[in-house]
């Protein structure tokens, strides 16, 4: 498998229920092969001039790099935040069978 052909998208959201909905819809749409939900986590950030702290859930979605924009658009359309965290990082190495599974589940 070619390095840089796969990515992991990270998305933070405000509730376990929304995280589960986003995860399921991304997998059902074949935009991600797998989405793990981690949390709760505590995020501290600056928003509209104030420092905020909130409990959130983190989604880790595995997909092909060529689907990353479509995945981001899909999540953005259903995400409750004005400016959601949707960050994509490359997967440099992975078990070839796992990467092939990503291909199969996102085709």
C-alpha positions in Angstrom: 0.0 0.0 0.0 1.3 3.5 -0.9 2.2 5.8 2.0 0.0 8.9 2.0 -2.9 7.1 0.4 -4.8 6.8 3.7 -5.8 9.3 6.3 -7.3 9.6 9.8 -9.8 12.4 10.3 -10.2 13.8 13.8 -13.5 15.4 14.8 -14.7 16.7 18.2 -18.4 16.9 19.0 -20.4 17.8 22.1 -22.2 14.5 23.0 -21.8 10.7 22.8 -25.1 10.5 20.9 -24.0 13.0 18.2 -20.6 11.2 18.0 -22.4 7.9 17.4 -24.7 9.5 14.7 -21.7 11.0 12.9 -19.7 7.8 13.0 -22.6 5.7 11.7 -23.5 8.0 8.9 -19.9 8.3 7.7 -19.5 4.5 7.6 -22.9 4.0 6.1 -22.0 6.5 3.3 -18.8 4.5 2.7 -16.8 7.7 3.4 -15.0 6.0 6.3 -14.2 2.3 6.9 -14.1 2.7 10.6 -14.8 5.5 13.1 -13.8 5.2 16.7 -15.4 7.3 19.4 -13.1 8.3 22.3 -14.3 10.1 25.4 -15.4 12.0 27.1 -12.4 14.3 26.7 -12.0 17.8 28.0 -11.1 20.5 25.5 -9.9 24.0 26.4 -10.0 26.6 23.6 -10.5 30.3 22.9 -13.9 31.1 21.3 -15.2 34.6 20.6 -12.7 36.2 22.9 -13.1 33.9 25.9 -11.3 30.8 27.1 -13.8 28.0 27.3 -13.6 24.4 28.6 -16.1 21.7 27.4 -16.6 18.0 27.6 -16.5 16.5 24.1 -16.1 13.2 22.2 -13.4 12.6 19.7 -14.1 10.7 16.5 -11.2 9.0 14.7 -12.2 8.1 11.2 -10.0 6.0 8.9 -10.5 6.5 5.1 -8.7 7.0 1.8 -7.0 10.3 1.2 -9.1 10.9 -1.9 -12.3 10.8 0.2 -11.1 13.2 2.9 -12.8 16.2 1.4 -16.1 14.4 0.9 -15.9 13.0 4.5 -15.2 16.6 5.8 -18.2 17.9 3.9 -20.5 15.1 5.1 -19.5 15.7 8.7 -19.7 19.5 8.3 -23.3 19.2 7.0 -24.4 17.3 10.2 -22.2 18.9 12.8 -23.7 21.3 15.4 -20.7 23.6 15.8 -20.2 26.9 13.9 -16.6 25.9 13.3 -16.1 22.2 13.9 -12.7 20.6 14.4 -12.2 18.5 11.3 -8.5 17.7 11.0 -7.0 15.1 8.6 -3.6 13.5 9.3 -1.9 11.1 6.9 -1.4 7.5 7.8 2.2 6.8 6.9 2.3 3.1 7.7 -0.2 0.4 8.3 -0.7 -3.3 8.2 -1.3 -4.0 4.5 -4.4 -6.1 5.2 -5.9 -3.3 7.2 -5.2 -0.7 4.5 -6.7 -3.1 1.9 -9.8 -3.4 4.2 -10.1 0.4 4.2 -10.1 0.3 0.4 -12.7 -2.4 0.3 -15.1 -0.7 2.8 -14.9 2.7 1.1 -15.5 1.5 -2.4 
